[in-house]
Amino acid sequence: MYDLILKNIARFIQLTPEETDRFTSVLKPRTLRKRQYLVQAGDVFRYECFVNKGSLRTYHVDNNGQEHIVMFAFEDWWTGDMYSFLSGQPALYNVEALEDVELLLIEKSQLEQLYIDIPKFDRFFRVLLQNAYISMQRRISDNMSLTAEERYLDFINRYPHFEQRLSQKQIASYLGITPESLSRIRRQMAGKN
């Protein structure tokens, strides 16, 4: 149950057996069925979440009822509503299971205690936050400066396995285009090959 999360952590910090036991003692397993919410906009979310199995989407619904997917999370990824987690304010996003999901959750108060008990976890989660910020900045810049076709090409090059697990509508929402535009881009790309 803990193999994947411990490998994820080992990329940045090394834990002693005692530290590993302390860390795993605060993890709470949670399962979601497809279409079940981890958090809904308006609810306060107090967890860091690691995806052990399955996939989720984080999205916002605008005033016209249009969904805008902000991110996906697959196995070996961390997810949640960071705004709500850090601020204690209601979540801005919905996080919904796209498949049956197995998660490991860490409650905010237990994470704060972990920072005190094992200071290297402060570094680990700081690196995660920095990487998320870098990724968000790149996504914003790409959305402002790249064409829809360039964004799609970047998406399939960076995440080649995603396309088989996501619907065309979900990919289009993530790219900020209509499903019809995505179909047109795919047809044009197929014609070039």
C-alpha positions as CSV (number, residue, x, y, z in Angstrom):
1,M,0.0,0.0,0.0
2,Y,2.9,2.4,0.7
3,D,5.4,1.4,-1.9
4,L,4.5,4.0,-4.5
5,I,4.3,7.0,-2.1
6,L,7.6,6.0,-0.4
7,K,9.3,5.8,-3.9
8,N,7.8,9.3,-4.6
9,I,9.3,10.7,-1.4
10,A,12.6,9.0,-2.0
11,R,13.2,11.1,-5.1
12,F,13.8,14.1,-2.8
13,I,14.5,12.9,0.7
14,Q,15.8,9.7,2.4
15,L,13.9,8.4,5.4
16,T,15.2,6.1,8.2
17,P,13.0,3.1,9.0
18,E,11.7,5.0,12.1
19,E,10.8,8.0,10.0
20,T,9.1,5.8,7.5
21,D,7.0,4.3,10.2
22,R,6.1,7.7,11.6
23,F,5.1,9.0,8.2
24,T,3.0,6.0,7.2
25,S,1.3,6.1,10.6
26,V,-0.4,9.4,9.6
27,L,-1.6,8.3,6.2
28,K,-5.3,7.7,5.8
29,P,-6.4,5.4,2.9
30,R,-9.4,6.5,1.0
31,T,-11.1,5.1,-2.0
32,L,-13.4,6.9,-4.5
33,R,-15.6,5.4,-7.2
34,K,-15.7,6.9,-10.6
35,R,-17.5,10.2,-10.6
36,Q,-17.2,10.5,-6.8
37,Y,-15.8,13.8,-5.5
38,L,-12.7,14.2,-3.3
39,V,-13.7,17.8,-2.7
40,Q,-16.4,20.1,-4.1
41,A,-16.0,23.8,-4.6
42,G,-17.2,25.6,-1.5
43,D,-16.1,22.9,0.9
44,V,-13.0,23.4,3.1
45,F,-10.3,20.8,2.2
46,R,-7.7,19.9,4.8
47,Y,-5.7,17.2,3.2
48,E,-2.6,16.6,1.0
49,C,-3.6,13.6,-1.3
50,F,-1.4,11.1,-3.0
51,V,-2.9,9.1,-5.9
52,N,-2.0,5.4,-5.4
53,K,-4.3,4.2,-8.2
54,G,-6.7,5.7,-10.7
55,S,-7.1,9.3,-11.9
56,L,-8.9,12.5,-11.0
57,R,-9.6,15.8,-12.6
58,T,-9.6,19.2,-10.9
59,Y,-12.0,21.6,-12.5
60,H,-13.9,24.9,-12.1
61,V,-17.4,25.6,-13.4
62,D,-17.8,29.2,-14.8
63,N,-21.0,31.4,-14.6
64,N,-22.2,29.9,-17.8
65,G,-22.0,26.3,-16.5
66,Q,-18.9,25.6,-18.6
67,E,-16.4,23.2,-17.0
68,H,-12.7,24.2,-17.2
69,I,-10.2,21.4,-16.3
70,V,-7.2,22.8,-14.4
71,M,-5.3,19.6,-13.9
72,F,-5.4,15.9,-14.0
73,A,-3.8,13.6,-11.4
74,F,-2.8,10.0,-12.1
75,E,-0.9,7.4,-10.1
76,D,2.2,8.8,-8.3
77,W,0.8,12.3,-8.3
78,W,-0.3,14.6,-5.5
79,T,-3.6,16.4,-5.8
80,G,-6.3,18.4,-3.9
81,D,-7.4,22.0,-3.7
82,M,-4.2,23.8,-2.6
83,Y,-5.9,27.1,-2.1
84,S,-8.3,25.6,0.5
85,F,-5.6,23.4,2.0
86,L,-3.2,26.3,2.7
87,S,-5.7,29.1,3.5
88,G,-8.5,27.2,5.3
89,Q,-11.0,28.9,3.0
90,P,-13.6,27.1,0.9
91,A,-12.2,25.2,-2.1
92,L,-12.2,26.9,-5.5
93,Y,-12.3,23.7,-7.4
94,N,-14.0,20.4,-7.7
95,V,-11.8,17.3,-7.6
96,E,-13.6,14.3,-9.1
97,A,-12.5,10.7,-9.7
98,L,-12.3,9.8,-13.4
99,E,-11.8,6.2,-12.6
100,D,-12.0,4.2,-9.3
101,V,-9.3,5.8,-7.2
102,E,-7.1,4.7,-4.2
103,L,-5.7,7.6,-2.3
104,L,-3.4,8.2,0.7
105,L,-4.4,11.4,2.7
106,I,-2.5,13.4,5.2
107,E,-4.5,15.8,7.4
108,K,-3.1,19.3,7.6
109,S,-2.6,19.3,11.3
110,Q,-0.7,16.0,11.1
111,L,1.4,17.3,8.3
112,E,2.3,20.3,10.4
113,Q,3.4,18.0,13.2
114,L,5.4,15.9,10.8
115,Y,7.3,19.1,9.8
116,I,8.3,19.5,13.4
117,D,9.0,15.8,14.1
118,I,10.9,15.1,10.8
119,P,12.1,18.5,9.4
120,K,13.1,17.0,6.0
121,F,9.4,16.7,5.2
122,D,9.2,20.4,5.2
123,R,11.8,20.4,2.4
124,F,9.9,17.6,0.6
125,F,6.6,19.4,0.5
126,R,8.3,22.7,-0.3
127,V,9.8,21.1,-3.4
128,L,6.4,19.7,-4.3
129,L,4.8,23.2,-4.0
130,Q,7.6,24.8,-6.0
131,N,7.2,22.2,-8.8
132,A,3.5,22.8,-8.8
133,Y,4.0,26.5,-9.1
134,I,6.5,26.1,-11.9
135,S,4.0,23.9,-13.8
136,M,1.2,26.3,-13.2
137,Q,3.3,29.2,-14.6
138,R,4.2,27.2,-17.6
139,R,0.6,26.3,-18.3
140,I,-0.5,29.9,-18.0
141,S,2.2,31.1,-20.3
142,D,1.5,28.3,-22.8
143,N,-2.2,29.1,-22.8
144,M,-1.5,32.7,-23.6
145,S,1.2,32.2,-26.2
146,L,0.7,28.9,-28.0
147,T,-1.8,27.9,-30.6
148,A,-4.4,25.2,-29.8
149,E,-2.4,22.8,-32.0
150,E,0.8,23.6,-30.2
151,R,-0.8,23.1,-26.8
152,Y,-2.2,19.8,-27.9
153,L,1.2,18.6,-29.2
154,D,2.8,19.7,-26.0
155,F,0.2,17.8,-24.0
156,I,0.6,14.5,-25.9
157,N,4.4,14.8,-25.8
158,R,4.6,15.6,-22.1
159,Y,1.8,13.1,-21.1
160,P,1.6,10.4,-23.8
161,H,-0.2,7.9,-21.6
162,F,-3.0,10.4,-20.7
163,E,-4.7,10.4,-24.0
164,Q,-5.8,6.7,-23.7
165,R,-7.4,7.3,-20.3
166,L,-9.2,10.6,-21.0
167,S,-12.1,11.5,-23.2
168,Q,-11.8,14.0,-26.0
169,K,-14.1,16.4,-24.1
170,Q,-11.8,16.2,-21.0
171,I,-8.6,16.9,-23.1
172,A,-10.3,19.8,-24.9
173,S,-11.5,21.3,-21.6
174,Y,-7.9,21.1,-20.3
175,L,-6.5,22.7,-23.4
176,G,-9.2,25.5,-23.3
177,I,-10.7,24.5,-26.7
178,T,-14.0,22.9,-27.8
179,P,-14.1,19.1,-28.5
180,E,-14.9,20.0,-32.2
181,S,-11.6,22.0,-32.4
182,L,-9.7,19.1,-30.9
183,S,-11.2,16.8,-33.5
184,R,-10.2,19.2,-36.3
185,I,-6.6,19.4,-34.9
186,R,-6.4,15.6,-34.7
187,R,-7.7,15.2,-38.3
188,Q,-5.2,17.8,-39.6
189,M,-2.4,16.1,-37.8
190,A,-3.4,12.7,-39.2
191,G,-3.5,14.2,-42.7
192,K,0.1,15.4,-42.3
193,N,1.4,11.9,-41.5
